[in-house]
Amino acid sequence: MKKFFIGVDHAGIVLKDFVINYLVDLGYEVEDLGCFDDSRVDFPIYAKKVASAVSQNPDSNGVLICGTGIGMSIAANKITNIRAALCHNEPSARLARQHNDANVLCMGARISGEAMVESILSSWLRYEFEGGRHTNRVKLMDEMC
């Protein structure tokens, strides 16, 4: 069973339970790395927690949610072996998995509601890395950290 690590900031807290329940209902194990209420926090703390956990557990994935998803994706990509992708729709989630072997999904709570988040997660889970012509590109990205 694939494991997911999830982290959010105060803006992302509104979607956290929805994402956890969605993944658990599909049979995935989810570890919640915070935050745990809507008190103001600094998103890089949670991006680092999730990205570090995924980096140390290569068969896992991560989900990060802040207001826009931008800050989380920038911060998570500072961690070795992390390919965090900011996805606002189904095609971006599909291509992040197929072409970039993304292992951390970033979303924006102020950008996407529950219906869109469900569509993004569904696409993320449905697709795998295609390999082939994309393999060297992923290797080159991983060598940058």
N, C-alpha and C positions, 0 to 999 in steps of 0.2 A: 504494500500500500504506500503510495506516494505521500510524503509529508509536506505540509505547507507551514511556513512561518509567516505571521502577519504582524504588521506594525502600522500604527496610525498616529497622527498628531491630533490636536484638539479639533481641527476642522474635519478630519477623517473619522472621528468617533461615531458620527451619525450613520456610517455605512459598515462599520466593523462587524457588528452582530449579524447583519444581513449576509456579509461575505462568509463569515465563519459558519453560520447555519447552512448556507448553500453548499459549501465544500463538505461539511460533515454529513449532510443528507445524501451526498454522492459517494460517501464512504471514505473520504480522505481524512487523515489525521491532521489536526491544526493546532499549532502552538501559538498562543497569543502573547506577544512580547510588548504589549502596551501601545499607547497610553491607555489609561483605564477610566478617564472621565474627561469632561470638556474644559478642564483648566488649561490655560495657555502653557504650551510646552515648545521646545525647540525640536523641529522635525529631524535634524541630522542625528540626534540620539537614537531615534527609532529606526532610521534608515541604516545606521551602522549595526544595530542589534540584528536586524533581519538579514542584511547582506552578509554579515559575518557568520551567522548561523547557516545560511545557504552555502557559503563558501566552504564551511567545514563539513557540510553534509551534501555532497555533490548530487545525490539522487533526489534532493528536495527542491522545492520552489518557494518563492517568497511573494507576498502581496504587501504593497505599501500604499497608503492613502493619506494624502494631505489635501489642502484646498484645491490645488490645480494638478498635483502630481509632478510638477516640474522640479521642485526642490528635492523631493524624495528621490527622483530618478538621478539627478545630478549627484546627490550625496552617496547613493548606493553604488554608483559606478566607480567610486573611488576605491572600492574594496576589490582585491585580487579575485579573479575568476567570476566576477559578477557582470552580467549583461542585463541591466535593468532597462526595461522598455516602458515608456509612457504611452499608454493606449487609451484612446478616447472612443473607439468603436471596434466592431467586429473585424473589419479588414486589417486594422493595425495590429490587433492581437494575433490574428492568424499569421500575418507576415513576420511579426516579431519572433514567433515560434519557428516557422518554417525556414526563414532565411537567416536569422540571427541567433538561433538557439538561445533565446532570452530565457533567463531563469528567475527573474524577478519582474513581476507585473506591477506597474505603478499606475494609479488612477487618481482623478481629482474629484473630491466630493462636491465641489462647487461647480463642476463641469458635467458630471454624470449622475443621474438618479439611479434608483434600484433597477429599473427595467434595463437601462443601458449597461449597468454593471453586470447584471446577469448575462446579457448578450456577450459582453467582453469575456467574462469568465468561461462561458460555454465554448467560445471560440478558442480561448487559451488551452482549455482541456482537450479539445477535439484534435488539435494539430500537434505534430511533432516536428523536430528538425529534419529537413530534407537531406542534409549532407551534400554530397556532390560538389558542385561549383561553389557552394557556400562554406564548405569546410575550411578552406584556406583563409577565408575572410574572418571567420570566427577565431581561428588560430592567431591571426595577426592582431585582432582586437585584444585577445587574452594576453598577448606578449607585451602590450602597451602598459600594463599595470606592474 
